């Protein structure tokens, strides 16, 4: 999804009096903060981006974490790579 799609979603959310979005975090989705102008558009519409997943700080471990380069995304067994 690009910023045009998110803009339409944000317009609909405003009509519904909603202001919080939890973007999908899967291997097939682009991490939200990788979308060009995403931050500026959320500010324009007053949308708050949140996360209720295991990924901290709205990061997408499925889309941003390289298992081959960094090992498992597991703080207990791989904390040196997870906290970088």
C-alpha positions in Angstrom: 0.0 0.0 0.0 1.2 3.5 -0.8 0.4 6.9 0.7 -2.6 7.4 -1.6 -4.2 4.3 -0.2 -3.4 5.3 3.4 -4.8 8.8 2.7 -8.1 7.3 1.7 -8.1 5.1 4.7 -7.3 8.0 7.0 -10.2 10.0 5.4 -12.6 7.2 6.1 -11.2 6.9 9.7 -11.9 10.6 10.3 -15.5 10.2 9.0 -15.9 7.3 11.5 -14.3 9.4 14.3 -11.4 6.9 14.6 -7.8 8.1 15.0 -5.6 5.0 15.7 -4.2 2.6 13.1 -2.3 -0.6 13.8 -0.6 -1.4 10.4 -0.2 -5.0 9.3 3.2 -6.5 10.1 3.8 -9.5 7.9 6.4 -10.6 5.4 4.2 -9.6 2.5 3.6 -6.0 3.8 5.9 -3.0 3.6 6.7 -1.6 7.0 4.5 1.5 7.6 7.4 3.9 8.2 9.1 2.8 4.9 6.1 4.3 3.0 7.1 7.7 1.6 5.4 10.6 3.4 3.7 8.3 5.9 4.6 10.4 9.0 3.5 13.6 7.4 0.2 12.2 6.3 -0.6 10.7 9.7 0.1 14.2 11.2 -2.1 15.8 8.6 -5.0 13.6 9.5 -4.2 13.4 13.3 -3.8 9.6 13.1 -1.8 7.8 15.8 0.1 4.7 14.6 0.3 2.0 17.2 1.3 -1.6 17.6 -0.1 -4.4 19.6 2.2 -7.0 18.2 5.5 -8.2 19.5 7.4 -5.7 17.4 8.5 -2.8 19.6 8.3 0.9 18.5 6.2 0.1 15.4 9.0 -1.8 13.8 8.2 -4.8 11.6 10.5 -7.7 12.5 9.0 -9.8 9.8 9.8 -7.2 7.1 12.9 -5.6 8.5 14.8 -8.3 10.3 17.2 -10.5 8.3 17.4 -13.9 10.0 20.4 -14.8 7.8 22.4 -11.7 8.9 21.2 -11.3 12.5 20.1 -14.7 13.7 16.7 -15.2 15.4 14.7 -12.2 16.6 14.9 -13.4 20.2 16.1 -11.1 23.0 16.8 -14.0 25.4 19.1 -16.0 23.1 20.3 -13.2 20.7 20.2 -10.0 22.7 23.4 -8.5 21.2 21.8 -8.4 17.8 18.2 -7.5 18.9 19.2 -4.3 20.7 21.3 -2.8 17.9 
